[in-house]
Amino acid sequence: MISATRIEAAAAAVTVLSNQSEITDWALRYFGPWWNATSVEASGVCADTVVIADVKPAGYEETTHLVHDGRPTRAVDYAKHPLLVAHEGEDIIAVSPSEGIAYRSTPLSGRLVLAGTDAQRLALAAARLAREAIRGQLLREGWAVLHSSAVVRPDDGAALLAFGGKGAGKTTTALLLASHGWQLLANDRVLVRPTGDRGVEVVPWPSAAALGLGLLHSLGWDVTAREHLRAGGTFHPTQHESVTEALLAGDHTPLWEKSKRERKVQVFPDQFPDLFNVVLATGGRAAGLLFPRMDAGTAPDSVDAVQTLGEADFMSGATEDRYPDVFGQAQGVDGGGRASARAEVATRLAELPHRAVRLSHDVTASAALLKKIANTV
């Protein structure tokens, strides 16, 4: 039996279909809290953008043979897996041997077909491509992607965007405000577009949120996370086993890979309200910019510094190296949006209040400071 999940964000839409309900249920869970994801009747799916992901070993083998039949190919790293990409007419075909997944994309129709051997791997891949399909549609319609966390004030939809490099405190800023009356819109990036005369519309970019063990502990969420695991619950499957073991042991010492990348707790979007009582926002209008900086040794305070947006605050095709647009979903538009869209968004955001803040590991004092500043926007 074929099942279907329809996903809508702003004016974009995509439907995930599968012969395994596990795959469409995954898309429903992953996008539902932030984008409008609903179960629909597969028979009623119209000819819009679709991602078809079936457990179908024969289909995987068939596409694998096509890719290896002597035609020109190129090797790409995609979602941390080697992908071999080729063309058959207007279609893009590809195979990921380590995942047991084969792909066929027809960019002009927006149709993507996946065939694989494992339902969970297909579920991850289908959700990833559904999200990229939404992004591609929005980029072509004049949206851009900001490297920012964001929260929304529920009373009026005003959105605060937090910017900064790795470790600056973007996620901490958003989660502290989301724990004190604001709604969480995004922990790492948002989609934005100019609207009206001077406005900037903001919608979320659904993804698993990566939270360091230290941050989880400082927020007081580690106990809840441990109880969740002990009761048989899980977090996102990309979470490293060592992180799960540390949570179960009550150890919040940061864990580092050899590349000096921190291993973090990977939280599903729906786990924010279900486990941590954080309400998720589905959209907002930009009202102010925050520029946090973490400084563990000092008291939280406002900083008298001139802060402006830079090129690094926008995502781009170059920064999307984990998910390059090998399937042509953006149809040539840069992964961060057209230059004209980014420039107009930057101009409009420059007119909004900018606040630079110094945060510390004292979450109570940091939260009090952020609430005070947020109330002035």
VOGU-3710 file (C-alpha; in Angstrom, 3 decimals, decimal comma):
1> misatrieaa> 0,000/0,000/0,000  1,330/3,438/-0,958  1,318/6,162/1,732  1,938/9,874/1,286  2,974/12,934/3,297  2,519/16,417/1,854  4,851/19,187/3,043  4,203/22,919/2,570  6,330/25,952/3,446  5,324/29,421/2,296
11> aaavtvlsnq> 4,269/28,892/-1,357  6,374/25,732/-1,851  5,126/22,159/-1,631  6,390/18,612/-2,080  4,818/15,214/-1,504  6,719/12,152/-0,262  5,292/8,812/-1,418  6,473/5,342/-0,432  5,563/1,682/-0,317  6,657/1,782/3,342
21> seitdwalry> 4,681/3,913/5,824  7,834/4,199/7,959  9,301/6,493/5,301  6,322/8,845/4,997  5,809/8,823/8,783  9,404/9,981/9,158  8,754/12,972/6,869  5,559/13,741/8,781  7,434/13,780/12,084  10,481/15,631/10,826
31> fgpwwnatsv> 8,658/18,510/9,132  5,305/18,612/10,883  6,194/20,923/13,771  7,831/23,613/11,585  6,433/23,117/8,090  2,867/22,119/7,352  3,295/18,355/6,939  0,149/16,241/6,745  -0,771/12,706/5,764  -2,709/12,625/2,493
41> easgvcadtv> -4,280/9,995/0,278  -1,691/8,782/-2,204  -4,356/8,440/-4,893  -5,072/12,157/-4,679  -1,505/13,384/-5,175  -1,422/15,792/-8,088  1,425/16,308/-10,530  3,488/18,689/-8,403  6,956/18,029/-6,958  7,127/14,487/-5,626
51> viadvkpagy> 9,753/12,356/-3,906  9,033/8,655/-4,378  11,089/6,492/-2,009  10,453/2,753/-2,178  12,155/-0,200/-0,572  12,880/-1,879/-3,883  16,146/-3,824/-4,184  15,512/-4,582/-7,863  15,183/-0,863/-8,607  18,424/-0,181/-6,792
61> eetthlvhdg> 20,208/-2,835/-8,839  18,738/-1,560/-12,100  19,953/2,009/-11,590  23,319/0,777/-10,317  23,820/-1,118/-13,596  22,895/1,995/-15,576  25,386/4,174/-13,706  28,134/1,597/-14,303  27,395/0,849/-17,967  30,283/2,941/-19,270
71> rptravdyak> 28,639/6,365/-19,470  30,483/9,426/-18,028  30,219/9,665/-14,246  31,454/11,925/-11,477  32,049/11,159/-7,814  30,491/13,470/-5,222  30,418/13,446/-1,423  26,755/13,783/-0,490  25,453/13,640/3,092  28,806/12,154/4,163
81> hpllvahege> 28,475/9,307/1,651  30,200/8,776/-1,718  27,740/9,254/-4,579  28,384/8,313/-8,214  26,397/10,585/-10,558  25,575/10,192/-14,260  22,927/11,262/-16,788  20,348/9,404/-18,832  18,799/11,860/-21,231  17,403/14,725/-19,152
91> diiavspseg> 17,423/12,612/-16,001  20,145/12,657/-13,368  20,865/9,176/-12,039  23,057/8,340/-9,074  23,920/5,546/-6,709  25,123/5,552/-3,099  26,549/2,065/-2,476  27,256/2,623/1,231  23,575/3,479/1,801  22,123/1,034/-0,707
101> iayrstplsg> 20,161/3,842/-2,398  19,749/4,687/-6,086  18,372/8,026/-7,314  16,678/9,297/-10,451  15,890/12,998/-10,727  13,951/14,795/-13,462  14,611/18,446/-12,580  12,128/20,012/-15,009  9,199/18,060/-13,538  10,430/18,081/-9,944
111> rlvlagtdaq> 10,155/14,297/-9,756  12,681/12,345/-7,671  12,631/8,555/-7,430  14,635/6,655/-4,813  14,995/2,894/-4,645  16,822/1,223/-1,799  17,295/-1,750/0,417  16,764/-0,257/3,897  13,694/1,679/5,053  15,418/3,877/7,632
121> rlalaaarla> 18,156/4,970/5,246  15,513/5,725/2,635  13,505/7,706/5,189  16,517/9,903/5,943  17,302/10,385/2,256  13,697/11,124/1,266  13,289/13,731/4,007  16,594/15,331/3,044  15,572/15,586/-0,613  12,071/16,798/0,234
131> reairgqllr> 13,629/19,618/2,227  15,987/20,417/-0,642  13,031/20,439/-3,043  11,244/23,007/-0,857  14,427/25,067/-0,647  14,873/24,922/-4,424  11,339/26,183/-5,034  11,734/29,015/-2,528  15,126/30,084/-3,864  13,664/30,364/-7,355
141> egwavlhssa> 10,868/32,527/-5,918  13,262/35,064/-4,399  14,025/33,659/-0,959  17,501/33,532/0,587  19,062/31,481/3,397  20,627/33,097/6,464  23,066/31,395/8,841  21,140/32,398/11,919  19,152/31,123/14,850  15,785/32,776/15,417
151> vvrpddgaal> 12,951/33,155/17,900  9,503/34,690/17,517  7,460/36,706/19,999  4,033/35,006/20,013  2,084/38,224/20,643  3,012/39,954/17,388  5,175/37,607/15,280  8,303/39,731/15,715  11,403/37,637/15,019  14,848/38,114/16,524
161> lafggkgagk> 17,737/36,732/14,468  21,019/35,822/16,144  24,264/35,825/14,138  27,834/34,809/14,715  30,485/32,271/13,862  30,856/28,798/15,279  30,679/28,884/19,088  29,442/32,471/19,241  26,241/31,452/21,029  23,549/31,566/18,334
171> tttalllash> 21,885/28,372/19,510  22,276/29,301/23,182  20,646/32,679/22,517  17,668/31,124/20,767  17,131/28,393/23,344  17,385/30,746/26,318  14,757/33,058/24,823  12,632/30,084/23,736  12,714/28,892/27,359  11,435/32,277/28,530
181> gwqllandrv> 8,308/33,039/26,546  9,523/33,258/22,961  8,976/30,563/20,332  11,820/28,748/18,604  11,938/29,354/14,851  15,385/27,943/14,039  18,594/26,914/15,720  21,011/27,322/12,807  19,475/28,827/9,664  16,327/30,477/8,334
191> lvrptgdrgv> 14,712/31,211/4,986  14,004/34,898/4,379  12,569/37,099/1,654  11,724/40,770/1,224  8,029/41,455/1,664  6,029/44,680/1,405  7,922/47,971/1,376  10,552/47,254/4,033  9,663/43,933/5,640  11,537/40,629/5,772
201> evvpwpsaaa> 9,500/37,439/6,116  11,141/34,569/7,987  10,297/30,849/7,912  12,130/27,967/9,581  14,603/25,523/8,078  13,734/22,180/9,706  16,673/20,093/10,843  17,827/18,084/13,803  19,272/20,505/16,348  22,804/19,794/17,539
211> lglgllhslg> 23,119/20,664/21,247  26,383/20,253/23,125  26,326/18,202/26,311  27,411/21,244/28,296  24,611/23,396/26,894  22,036/20,665/27,529  23,226/20,466/31,152  23,251/24,225/31,682  19,675/24,439/30,407  18,697/21,708/32,857
221> wdvtarehlr> 17,554/19,452/30,016  20,045/16,629/30,528  17,920/14,964/33,203  14,911/14,911/30,874  17,076/13,569/28,059  18,438/10,806/30,279  14,951/9,809/31,447  13,818/9,755/27,824  16,606/7,339/26,890  16,068/5,131/29,921
231> aggtfhptqh> 12,387/4,851/29,027  13,367/3,447/25,627  13,275/6,721/23,691  15,825/7,803/21,117  17,212/10,928/19,552  18,027/11,451/15,884  19,934/8,445/14,475  22,848/10,676/13,432  23,700/11,074/17,132  27,009/9,391/17,940
241> esvteallag> 26,817/6,425/20,317  29,317/8,070/22,682  26,904/10,972/23,195  24,107/8,589/24,121  26,414/6,806/26,565  27,420/10,121/28,165  23,783/11,145/28,590  22,944/7,844/30,247  25,956/8,187/32,557  25,093/11,762/33,520
251> dhtplweksk> 28,393/13,015/32,084  28,187/16,448/30,431  31,875/16,762/29,548  32,117/17,841/25,884  33,085/15,093/23,459  35,390/15,897/20,545  36,244/14,151/17,306  39,801/14,145/15,971  38,761/16,935/13,624  38,009/19,003/16,760
261> rerkvqvfpd> 34,321/18,934/15,926  32,151/18,492/18,993  29,843/15,504/19,152  26,421/16,722/20,194  22,950/15,579/21,124  20,820/15,471/17,962  17,292/16,605/18,820  14,301/15,995/16,545  12,184/19,132/15,923  9,172/17,595/17,659
271> qfpdlfnvvl> 11,251/16,798/20,749  11,568/20,481/21,622  7,896/20,796/22,639  7,463/17,179/23,703  10,543/16,888/25,948  11,714/20,407/26,726  8,491/22,481/26,671  9,812/24,738/23,926  7,098/25,969/21,559  8,008/26,040/17,865
281> atggraagll> 7,128/28,958/15,591  6,145/28,478/11,948  7,042/31,969/10,743  7,591/35,586/11,647  8,787/38,993/10,492  12,318/40,179/11,197  12,328/42,805/13,964  15,894/42,864/15,295  19,373/41,374/15,078  21,406/39,961/17,951
291> fprmdagtap> 25,172/39,377/17,868  26,057/37,160/20,829  29,537/36,288/22,017  30,301/33,627/24,606  32,751/34,649/27,332  32,657/32,200/30,228  34,832/34,312/32,517  32,750/37,510/32,635  29,272/38,594/33,561  26,641/38,784/30,789
301> dsvdavqtlg> 26,218/42,319/29,497  25,407/44,463/26,489  28,425/45,291/24,367  29,042/48,705/22,875  30,200/47,521/19,481  29,209/48,144/15,886  27,945/44,893/14,358  26,787/44,416/10,795  25,913/41,475/8,600  28,664/40,023/6,459
311> eadfmsgate> 28,829/37,583/3,576  29,404/34,719/6,027  25,978/35,370/7,550  24,345/34,149/4,334  24,469/30,536/3,277  25,718/29,851/-0,240  26,359/26,986/-2,605  29,952/26,956/-1,367  28,890/26,505/2,263  26,374/23,776/1,379
321> drypdvfgqa> 29,158/21,310/0,695  27,399/18,562/2,668  24,353/18,662/0,381  25,493/19,935/-3,049  22,626/20,360/-5,523  23,558/17,301/-7,572  19,903/16,610/-8,429  19,206/20,052/-9,926  16,473/21,015/-7,494  17,422/24,694/-7,420
331> qgvdgggras> 17,770/24,728/-11,220  20,923/26,802/-11,185  20,060/29,210/-8,361  22,812/29,481/-5,743  22,165/27,470/-2,580  21,844/30,648/-0,526  19,573/32,483/-2,947  20,055/34,884/-5,821  22,523/37,707/-5,262  19,728/40,250/-5,726
341> araevatrla> 17,617/38,591/-3,021  20,518/38,447/-0,571  21,389/42,092/-1,226  17,820/43,296/-0,678  17,453/41,262/2,526  20,766/42,651/3,816  19,649/46,219/3,079  16,383/45,784/4,931  17,918/44,010/7,911  20,497/46,790/8,220
351> elphravrls> 17,648/49,167/9,114  16,541/47,079/12,112  17,889/47,370/15,682  21,264/45,649/16,182  22,330/44,489/19,652  25,682/42,984/20,593  25,640/40,888/23,769  28,163/39,028/25,887  26,890/35,754/27,332  28,400/33,410/29,903
361> hdvtasaall> 27,786/29,934/31,273  25,546/31,527/33,908  22,335/30,753/32,062  20,114/32,571/34,562  21,999/35,844/34,155  22,356/35,354/30,401  18,639/34,681/30,019  17,756/37,758/32,096  19,960/39,925/29,879  18,502/38,524/26,664
371> kkiantv> 14,923/38,989/27,909  15,666/42,602/28,791  17,158/43,300/25,369  14,399/41,405/23,536  11,738/43,496/25,237  13,186/46,656/23,664  12,662/45,367/20,118
//
